[in-house]
Amino acid sequence: MDHGHGLLNGLAEKLGYCENRPAFLNLGNRWMSVLTIIEYSREQNQAWSPWTLGSVRKIKFISFIFGLIVTVLIMASYILTRDQKGLFLTPSPYHLTVISHPAQLTLNLNITTDYTAVREIVRSIVARVDFRRRIVPELRELREKETQIFSAIPRKFLPYLKNPCWYEKFLENITADPYGKNLYALYSKRFQAIYDHLRRAFPAHIHQYAGSHYRLRCLPFFYIIGQPKCGTTDLYDRLRLHPEVHFTTMKEPHWWTRKRFGIIRLSNGFHNPYPLKDYLDLFDQAANQIQDQLMNISYKSHKKVDIIIGEASASTMWDNNAWIYFYNNGTGVEPPFLVQDFIHAVQPDARFIVMLRDPVERLYSDYLYFGMANKSVEDFHERVSESLEMFEACLTERSIRSCIYNTTLNNLMPVRLQVGLYVIYLLDWLGVFSREQILILRLEDHAANRKNTMRRVFDFLHLGPLTRQKEADITKSPASNTRRPANRNLGPMLPITKEILQDFYRPFNQHLAKVLRDPAFLWT
């Protein structure tokens, strides 16, 4: 009797149902129904006579069980509603004092003043935006920070290969399993068949020279680096149909941004870091084909092997959330090193493909894609408003770049506003790579004319011509990774949400269009 009542009261306190402290999820009516039922049971028990003691005990037991079940269901509903699967790291030890506790902006969508408050927050953010360039670290600093990368990757690659590859001395027993300890292989059971094939093919691809054994190692010729929910999967699926293009064993290794730090899933904290050799193993399937072609080419012919390898982790452009755990000097508020710094240090000639989309629509698609329960346009509006308030709180004390790369803020925001601030990331990439090395596409153009987009990609990668039939196979297949039917049924976001987000992203889109000299990136 009292146990069930106490459980509910304790849970209510934890979930925020205290005086003057509204919770994100409105369960008020449901709470009152549960409490009324239990209170009614108590009154009935007190009114019954002693001869019904057995019945009373049964009622007490049933009431307790009922209350416990309802408590569990309510807690599950709360957790599922606020679940942001795939968006969070473990709590950062580095906190912003202004946002150490996430601000709770509870909106009544029928009150105009709430819209006014959010618009004011957006105006405050826009007024603080600047686009100053970052200071690029020196090569010496990079080598000191990541010695394992520079000790394993040579400064020059093999001639006669279009793709960057080299021969690495194999010091283990040739009969040993070269993939037995590979963390990618252990983590992903889906690729066991591929690794079994690689194990069998391994001895035949060992090269002997001067009494030593060598294996061919490769890095990608190009990277599809972003952005999430901008059509990267569709681009990947079409590009891999080109006979000269091969990709890593898995589509998104996320090694540069996550796995090398020990992040498997963003919600599960840190694990053992993935060694560089495990990442290089992902290229072995393509490396074997490159080596087979290389062995069939006479060096006197000066003919190149045209096979190239791609890597398609959509986190590469923007995700530097691990920096604070590994590169923090205790005083800095911006990361001293970014992913592109290390890639440029080992691959200064690498090429990159970026697919962008109207950031307003990208954010809504991002929200719909992740496995949250009870999704709605009202919930999306609330999450956007909460995130904007947190972002403004950061900007009152920090620069725009500091807030975009702030791990704590990124972990707390209910939606990933920062991913759509394309121009900040692009400026940081252009700080180390030339404009000619980065192909920037729009999803809207790709959806309207896939043939034109794919031809631009083929030209950018210097790929050979295709037959009409092969080009048709690549360009006319249905789009990949489109919105699920259940999410389509929710319809578009609220007009007020769209208006607020357009105001927020406008100055960033304007500067992006200026940098790229293309008004299409205004998305107006």
Secondary structure, DSSP 4 states (H G I P E B T S, - for coil): -HHHHHHHHHHHHHHT-BTTB--SS--HHHHHHHHHHHHHHHHHHHHS-GGGHHHHHHHHHHHHHHHHHHHHHHHHHHHHHT--TTS--SPPS---GGGSS-------TT-HHHHHHHHHHHHHHHHT---PPPPPPPHHHHHHH-HHHHHHS-SS--TTBSS-EEEEE--S-TTS-TTTT-HHHHH-GGGHHHHHHHHHHTGGGPEEETTEEEEEEE--SEEEEE-TTSSHHHHHHHHTTSTTEEE-SSS---TTTTGGGTBSSTTS-B-PPPPHHHHHHTTHHHHHHHHHHHHTS-GGGTPPB--EEEE--TTTTT--TTHHHHS--SS-SS-S--HHHHHHHH-TT-EEEEEE--HHHHHHHHHHHS--SS--HHHHHHHHHHHHHHHHHHHTTS-HHHHHT-HHHHHH-SS-GGGG-HHHHHHHHHTTS-GGGEEEEEHHHHHH-HHHHHHHHHHHTTPPP--HHHHHHHHSSPPSSPPPHHHHTT-SPPHHHHHHHHHHHHHHHHHHHHHHT-GGGG--
